[in-house]
Amino acid sequence: MRRQIVAVSALSTVLVSAVWAQAPAGADLWRVAGTALAVPNPLVSGATGFLWNPAAPAPEYAVGLEVIQTGSVVGLSGLSAGAQTKVGKRTQLGLVFGRMQVRDLVRTTTSPNSSVGSIPVHEQFIGGKVGIRAAWFEVATLLRFHDERFDALGENGFTLDFGVYAEPWSIARFAAATHFFPLDFSTQNTTDFFFAGEVEPLRSNMLRDSQWRVLGRYGLTVRPAFGPDHMLSVGARYLDLLSIDFAVTHESGFASGGWRPGVSFALRIGRYTLGAARGSGVNDVSGTFRITVDAQLQ
């Protein structure tokens, strides 16, 4: 009997560990938030950029807020907040919070639950980052705790992501990251793998000292359950004050796939950077809007 109790206890521990070592199924909602990006995921910069890539480029001391909204057809909204600080010469620490929720779900007279009010549906997480910067690259990791709610049902889990951002030359940058990678290294449908490259085919001295920079990018997203997504992106920068980006993404995650456009703008005023972006949504269903505010503290 004692052996049976020990065996059952060990099996229960393994099962509980397996459940807690991955993101809940509701983490898929963050893929909708990603449709508002006009830059490949691992190249997104700013105080909340390490939501997508733990090693995302950002000021050494910064805080930021991001708001996501979709049309009423999809009915999603969300926000994320992040803060980063430098510790020592090479270490970067960060804290991020994110939440995506379904809006306007209300109970009807035929609902099995007799309680009144809206139906809570959300996926949220809080995470901590540790990054190490060298001469021309940064490597970082991000541990997240996930919380999912679907009406009276709830689920939790942990993920541990890895990212790298490298700039070996002044005109070229490369990045790669995992997204919602399970602690038990199992294959999960909520996990994404991001890869991207960025080059500057035109330098400012070729543009008659206009202070404009032109950038071209390619991004690849690989996920276990579907085929790869490909993004082509073009951006323009005027000094560090204004940026404009356009992108088209070929997605294969649902139905037969298709092309999805996106555009984003950012304006820096003093130590603040204001950004706005719009994507056409997953499989061109409704639009996804993104508003960001970043503050550089030093």
C-alpha positions as CSV (number, residue, x, y, z in Angstrom):
1,M,0.0,0.0,0.0
2,R,2.8,2.4,0.9
3,R,4.4,1.8,-2.6
4,Q,1.1,2.5,-4.3
5,I,0.7,5.8,-2.3
6,V,4.3,6.8,-3.3
7,A,3.6,5.9,-7.0
8,V,0.4,7.9,-7.1
9,S,2.0,10.9,-5.4
10,A,4.9,10.8,-7.8
11,L,2.6,10.6,-10.8
12,S,0.5,13.5,-9.5
13,T,3.6,15.6,-9.1
14,V,4.6,14.9,-12.7
15,L,1.2,15.7,-14.0
16,V,0.9,18.9,-12.1
17,S,4.4,20.0,-13.1
18,A,3.6,19.3,-16.8
19,V,0.5,21.4,-16.6
20,W,2.2,24.3,-14.9
21,A,5.2,24.2,-17.2
22,Q,3.4,25.6,-20.2
23,A,1.2,28.5,-21.2
24,P,-2.6,28.1,-21.1
25,A,-4.4,27.7,-24.3
26,G,-5.7,31.3,-24.0
27,A,-2.2,32.5,-24.8
28,D,-3.2,32.2,-28.5
29,L,-4.9,35.6,-28.0
30,W,-1.5,37.3,-28.1
31,R,-1.2,36.2,-31.7
32,V,-4.1,38.6,-32.5
33,A,-2.1,41.4,-30.7
34,G,0.9,40.6,-33.0
35,T,-1.2,41.4,-36.1
36,A,-0.8,45.1,-35.3
37,L,3.0,44.9,-35.7
38,A,4.6,46.4,-38.8
39,V,8.0,45.2,-37.7
40,P,9.0,41.6,-37.3
41,N,8.3,40.4,-33.7
42,P,11.9,40.0,-32.5
43,L,12.9,43.5,-33.8
44,V,10.2,45.4,-32.0
45,S,11.8,48.0,-29.8
46,G,10.8,50.1,-26.8
47,A,10.1,49.5,-23.2
48,T,7.5,46.8,-23.9
49,G,9.4,45.2,-26.8
50,F,10.7,42.4,-24.7
51,L,7.1,41.1,-24.6
52,W,8.1,39.6,-28.0
53,N,11.9,39.2,-27.6
54,P,13.6,39.3,-24.2
55,A,16.6,40.9,-25.9
56,A,14.6,43.6,-27.8
57,P,16.4,46.9,-28.1
58,A,15.4,49.6,-25.6
59,P,16.8,52.5,-23.7
60,E,18.7,51.5,-20.6
61,Y,16.2,53.1,-18.3
62,A,12.7,53.2,-19.7
63,V,9.0,52.5,-18.9
64,G,6.2,51.9,-21.4
65,L,2.6,51.2,-21.9
66,E,0.9,49.5,-24.9
67,V,-2.9,49.2,-25.6
68,I,-4.4,46.8,-28.1
69,Q,-7.9,47.0,-29.6
70,T,-9.7,45.0,-32.3
71,G,-13.0,45.7,-34.0
72,S,-16.3,44.5,-32.6
73,V,-16.3,41.5,-34.9
74,V,-13.4,40.0,-32.9
75,G,-14.0,41.9,-29.7
76,L,-10.6,41.7,-28.1
77,S,-8.7,44.3,-26.1
78,G,-5.5,44.3,-24.1
79,L,-2.6,46.1,-22.6
80,S,0.9,45.6,-21.6
81,A,3.3,47.6,-19.4
82,G,7.0,47.2,-19.1
83,A,10.0,48.7,-17.4
84,Q,13.7,48.2,-17.9
85,T,16.8,49.3,-16.0
86,K,20.5,48.8,-16.3
87,V,22.4,47.2,-13.5
88,G,26.2,47.4,-13.7
89,K,27.9,47.7,-17.1
90,R,26.3,44.8,-19.0
91,T,23.2,43.5,-17.1
92,Q,19.7,44.6,-18.1
93,L,16.7,43.8,-15.9
94,G,13.1,44.2,-16.8
95,L,9.5,43.6,-15.6
96,V,6.5,43.2,-17.9
97,F,2.8,42.7,-17.5
98,G,0.4,41.8,-20.3
99,R,-3.4,41.1,-20.5
100,M,-5.7,40.2,-23.4
101,Q,-9.4,39.8,-22.9
102,V,-12.6,39.2,-24.8
103,R,-15.1,42.1,-24.5
104,D,-18.8,42.2,-24.4
105,L,-19.6,38.5,-23.5
106,V,-22.8,38.6,-21.6
107,R,-25.0,35.9,-20.2
108,T,-28.4,35.2,-21.7
109,T,-31.6,33.6,-20.4
110,T,-30.3,30.2,-21.6
111,S,-26.9,30.5,-20.0
112,P,-26.1,27.5,-17.7
113,N,-24.8,29.9,-15.1
114,S,-27.5,31.8,-13.3
115,S,-25.3,34.7,-12.2
116,V,-25.8,38.0,-13.9
117,G,-23.2,40.2,-15.6
118,S,-20.5,39.7,-18.2
119,I,-18.6,36.5,-18.8
120,P,-14.9,37.0,-17.9
121,V,-12.5,35.7,-20.5
122,H,-8.8,36.7,-20.3
123,E,-5.2,35.6,-20.5
124,Q,-2.6,37.6,-18.6
125,F,1.0,37.2,-17.4
126,I,3.7,38.9,-15.4
127,G,7.3,38.3,-16.2
128,G,10.9,39.2,-15.3
129,K,13.8,39.6,-17.7
130,V,17.5,39.2,-17.3
131,G,19.7,40.3,-20.2
132,I,23.5,40.5,-20.8
133,R,24.9,43.0,-23.2
134,A,28.2,42.7,-25.0
135,A,29.9,44.8,-27.6
136,W,27.4,44.2,-30.4
137,F,24.8,41.8,-29.1
138,E,22.5,41.0,-26.2
139,V,21.2,37.7,-25.0
140,A,18.3,37.6,-22.5
141,T,15.8,35.3,-20.9
142,L,12.2,36.0,-19.7
143,L,10.3,34.0,-17.1
144,R,6.5,34.5,-17.2
145,F,3.7,33.3,-15.0
146,H,0.4,33.0,-16.9
147,D,-3.1,33.2,-15.6
148,E,-6.1,32.3,-17.8
149,R,-9.8,32.7,-17.0
150,F,-12.8,31.4,-18.9
151,D,-15.9,32.1,-16.9
152,A,-15.6,29.9,-13.8
153,L,-12.7,27.9,-15.2
154,G,-9.1,28.9,-14.7
155,E,-5.6,27.7,-15.6
156,N,-2.1,28.7,-14.8
157,G,1.4,28.0,-16.1
158,F,5.0,29.2,-16.5
159,T,7.0,29.8,-19.7
160,L,10.7,30.6,-20.1
161,D,11.7,32.5,-23.2
162,F,15.1,33.1,-24.8
163,G,16.1,35.9,-27.1
164,V,19.1,37.4,-28.9
165,Y,19.6,40.7,-30.7
166,A,22.8,41.3,-32.7
167,E,24.2,44.2,-34.6
168,P,27.5,43.0,-36.1
169,W,27.6,45.9,-38.6
170,S,26.2,49.4,-38.5
171,I,23.8,48.6,-41.4
172,A,22.6,45.1,-40.4
173,R,20.8,43.6,-37.4
174,F,19.6,40.1,-36.6
175,A,17.3,38.8,-33.9
176,A,15.7,35.5,-32.8
177,A,13.4,34.6,-29.9
178,T,11.1,32.0,-28.5
179,H,7.6,33.0,-27.4
180,F,5.7,31.2,-24.6
181,F,8.3,28.4,-24.6
182,P,7.3,25.6,-22.0
183,L,9.5,24.8,-19.1
184,D,9.3,21.1,-19.8
185,F,10.5,21.6,-23.4
186,S,7.4,19.9,-24.8
187,T,5.8,20.8,-28.1
188,Q,2.9,23.2,-27.5
189,N,0.6,24.9,-30.0
190,T,0.9,28.2,-28.1
191,T,4.7,28.4,-28.7
192,D,6.1,30.6,-31.5
193,F,9.7,30.8,-32.8
194,F,10.7,34.2,-34.2
195,F,13.6,35.0,-36.6
196,A,14.3,38.3,-38.3
197,G,16.9,40.4,-40.1
198,E,17.2,44.1,-40.9
199,V,19.5,46.0,-43.3
200,E,19.9,49.6,-44.4
201,P,20.2,49.5,-48.2
202,L,20.5,53.3,-48.3
203,R,22.7,55.3,-45.9
204,S,22.1,59.0,-45.1
205,N,25.2,60.1,-47.1
206,M,23.6,58.6,-50.2
207,L,20.5,60.7,-49.5
208,R,22.3,64.1,-49.7
209,D,22.6,64.4,-45.9
210,S,18.8,64.4,-45.5
211,Q,19.2,62.5,-42.1
212,W,16.7,59.9,-43.3
213,R,17.5,56.2,-43.0
214,V,15.7,53.5,-45.0
215,L,15.5,50.0,-43.7
216,G,14.4,46.7,-45.1
217,R,13.4,43.7,-43.0
218,Y,12.4,40.0,-43.2
219,G,10.7,38.1,-40.4
220,L,9.8,34.4,-40.1
221,T,7.5,33.0,-37.5
222,V,7.4,29.2,-37.0
223,R,4.8,27.4,-34.9
224,P,4.2,23.7,-34.3
225,A,0.6,23.5,-35.4
226,F,0.7,25.5,-38.6
227,G,3.0,26.5,-41.4
228,P,5.4,29.4,-41.2
229,D,4.4,33.1,-41.5
230,H,6.6,35.4,-43.6
231,M,6.8,39.2,-43.1
232,L,8.3,41.8,-45.4
233,S,8.7,45.2,-43.9
234,V,10.1,48.6,-45.0
235,G,10.8,51.5,-42.7
236,A,12.0,55.0,-42.7
237,R,13.7,57.0,-39.9
238,Y,14.3,60.7,-39.6
239,L,17.0,61.2,-37.0
240,D,15.5,59.7,-33.8
241,L,12.4,61.8,-34.0
242,L,10.1,60.1,-36.6
243,S,9.6,56.6,-37.9
244,I,7.2,55.1,-40.4
245,D,6.9,51.4,-41.2
246,F,4.9,49.4,-43.7
247,A,4.7,45.6,-43.8
248,V,2.9,42.7,-45.5
249,T,2.7,39.3,-43.9
250,H,1.8,36.0,-45.5
251,E,0.1,34.0,-42.8
252,S,-0.7,30.3,-42.9
253,G,-2.2,29.8,-39.5
254,F,-5.8,29.5,-40.4
255,A,-7.8,28.4,-43.5
256,S,-5.8,28.7,-46.7
257,G,-3.6,31.6,-45.5
258,G,-3.3,35.0,-47.2
259,W,-1.5,38.4,-47.1
260,R,-2.1,40.9,-44.3
261,P,-0.9,44.5,-44.5
262,G,0.2,46.7,-41.5
263,V,1.4,50.2,-40.9
264,S,2.9,52.0,-37.9
265,F,4.1,55.5,-37.0
266,A,6.1,56.8,-34.0
267,L,7.0,60.3,-32.9
268,R,9.5,61.2,-30.3
269,I,8.9,64.4,-28.2
270,G,11.6,65.0,-25.6
271,R,12.0,61.8,-23.6
272,Y,8.6,60.5,-24.7
273,T,7.9,58.3,-27.8
274,L,4.3,58.0,-29.0
275,G,3.4,55.3,-31.4
276,A,0.3,54.1,-33.4
277,A,-0.1,51.0,-35.6
278,R,-2.8,49.2,-37.5
279,G,-3.0,45.7,-38.9
280,S,-5.8,44.0,-40.8
281,G,-6.2,41.2,-38.3
282,V,-5.9,37.5,-38.5
283,N,-6.9,36.3,-42.0
284,D,-8.1,39.9,-42.6
285,V,-10.9,39.6,-40.1
286,S,-11.4,43.0,-38.5
287,G,-8.6,45.4,-37.8
288,T,-6.1,45.4,-34.8
289,F,-5.0,48.7,-33.4
290,R,-1.9,49.4,-31.2
291,I,-1.1,52.5,-29.3
292,T,2.2,52.8,-27.4
293,V,3.7,55.4,-25.0
294,D,7.4,55.1,-23.9
295,A,9.3,57.3,-21.5
296,Q,13.1,57.3,-21.3
297,L,14.0,58.0,-17.7
298,Q,17.6,59.0,-18.4
